[in-house]
Amino acid sequence: MKENSVDISGLLSTSKSSGVDEMRRTLITLDASVIAIGEQSHGTSEFFRLRSQLIEMLSADSQVSKIGLEAPMAEVEDLNLYLLESQGNVDKILKSLRLYSYECEEFKDFINKVKEINQSRKKKITFFGFDMQSPFRSLEKINELSSEKDKIPSDTIKKLLYYYSMLNDQVYSHNFSEEDFDSLKHISKPILSSLELASRDNKVFRYVKNYHQFLHLNDPTITNHDGSIQSEIRDSLMALNIENEVVSGGKVVVLAHNGHVQKTKNVFSKSMGFFLRTRLGGKYQTIGLTTYRGTYTAFNQNDGKITDTNPIATPQPDAFEYYAGKIGFEVFFVNNAKILKETRREERPSKYKMMVYGYTQDQFTRGDIFEDFDYLIHIQKTTGNRSFYLN
């Protein structure tokens, strides 16, 4: 691995590193429709900073014009208004995502970096959300866009918004009772029946479809409250939403957790990357971001709050990070195809880190990281991001 590692330490420091230009040449010449950039945790400062650097590199290719976020579709449309027209308050927009990992200074810096990149681009980069975990803003958008044509009764949407606010915990734990869900689905009938009509109006159609996906993800008669089934439904729908953003000759960059972007099944189910790789083949390329030691920001159940001092577990000899820590570079880039070619008769590490939402001491998952991602960027030491919720 050391022979095939490229030193890119200069991306996160003032030091010079010979491999940055080599990595840049590799990435901007990728023959891909979708380039996915992962992260081992949602709460790592350096991952946000590194993604900013990667977006700056990739934006040199005029074909790159969209950045997909693991966030609700309608809320991200509000983020675009800030990005392109400086409309709205960015803190309030990030809060509307209801994803505490995005409510941090690093993500604000990332957004402003994209704004800066756009100043020198004729074709502006825009964001799109490909997730469907929240119904709120989609319903509000449907109401705003439908009121003039009276396609959907406003009182229906207001009633739904009220019920969802009362069931807020069930919304985000994906744990609706059958009785509550039946009531919500019954009230939603005017919206669901409008899907064909709304297809004539792309703006309305997007939000109706996104709300339909939310209901599908949360239907207990489909999922039986099984986390693996819900995980596969969610990842399959996210993959579909990303595919719908791909245009001929264009490149889409998507940002999500390593567990979503990996091109193989993850520990829970078939991943978003699995579906995209199956349908797009080599036109789907993925970059995993990893770390050896440090801390990360997450909700800590023992403390009852979000903290940035959650320790990253020390890897053992069966884990990829154990060997990555011995390479000698603070940050390095690896083309996994080279590793696979040279180790096809060798035993490779059987585990690597996957730090899911919320702090856990069980931070390793089974898998061959060289098979799961096309490229890796490893950072030796990382820190927790600057969440708005730190005390």
Phi, psi and omega in degrees: 000323181297321180297333183254009179268138181249123182288117178234030184303333182296343180294331183244014179207181179270359182287158176271139175219132191290340189270354185299314180295323179296316178295319180301314180299321180296314187286320184283349178255010179297132176272079187221149172269327180230124175246116183257132178245118184267194174193141181288333175218155177280353188243036184248121184301312185295331178294319176298314182295319180294320178297323176301316179295319181293319178297321178298319177297308186294332182290349174295339175271116184295344178289340179279115182222357181224141175238118179270138181242142175285072186205160182298143186300309187293320180297324180290333175299324176294324178296325177296324178297323176290317182298314188267330187233006181055032178272140174086175179257120187296325179297318179292322179296315179296324179295327181293339177293338181056037177232098188301335181294333178274345181274076183208162181295325182296323180288324174299318177298320180298313179300316180293330175296318179294322175301318180295317178300319182297335181298332181253011181248137175288313176265112186287145173280137176234160175265156166215145176265141180238012180258170185215036186273354180231137179265347196297300186290328177299316179295319178297319179295319178301317180296316181297319186275340184263341189300322183293324183262357179054038178290319184231128181301129182298325182294332176297314181291320178298321179295318179296316180299322178296311181297320179295323178295327178287335181252031187307317181297320179292327179301312188268350172262357182052051187223051178290140170288156180299323180295312179296317183293321178300320179295315180296318181294322179296315180295331184280355185307316179300329179286313182294324180288346180272000186301317180293318178296318182294338181297343177281347179234101188302325181296313179291318184304318181302316185281326174296317180295319180296321177292321176300320177296320177301315179295318179299318180297329188255005182287110183294340178286342177265316187268338185052030181056030178267118183300325180293320179293315178299319180299316182291321177299312182300312183294324179293321179289321177298319178299317179297317179297324178291316178304322181293344179269349183280129176242155182303127178082357181259166177234135178246133174254130179239145181241124179199175179296150176310320183296336177272319188277342181303145188274006179239174174298142174266187185293339183265317188189186169298134186268167173305315179296327177300314181293320180292320179294322179298320185270329184256348183061223181292352176287351173254119181236141185228142180240119176267139177252131184228164180218156179261310184213169177127215182222165174214159182268131179194165174287123181256114184297325180295322179274342181071025181198174177278128179230156180251016183246018179291122187285142173275130187293146177283127182283150175258172185298350176270004184249146179305316186296333177302317181278325177299327180291347181260000184293322178103355177257141177292324176219132178216160184243137180228132170270109188293337179300323179293319179296314181298321181295320186272351182238022185296341177251008183251157174277127180255163179305141185259001181220161169201168186283141170214099183267106186280180182301127183088147183289137174215148175278340179273087192254006184245144177237154177280140179158161176259103187299333180286332175279330189280335182229153177279325181221156176229143168236119184250134177244126187294318181223131181231165182227162179290146180286165186271075180297147176293344187261006177287137179270000000 
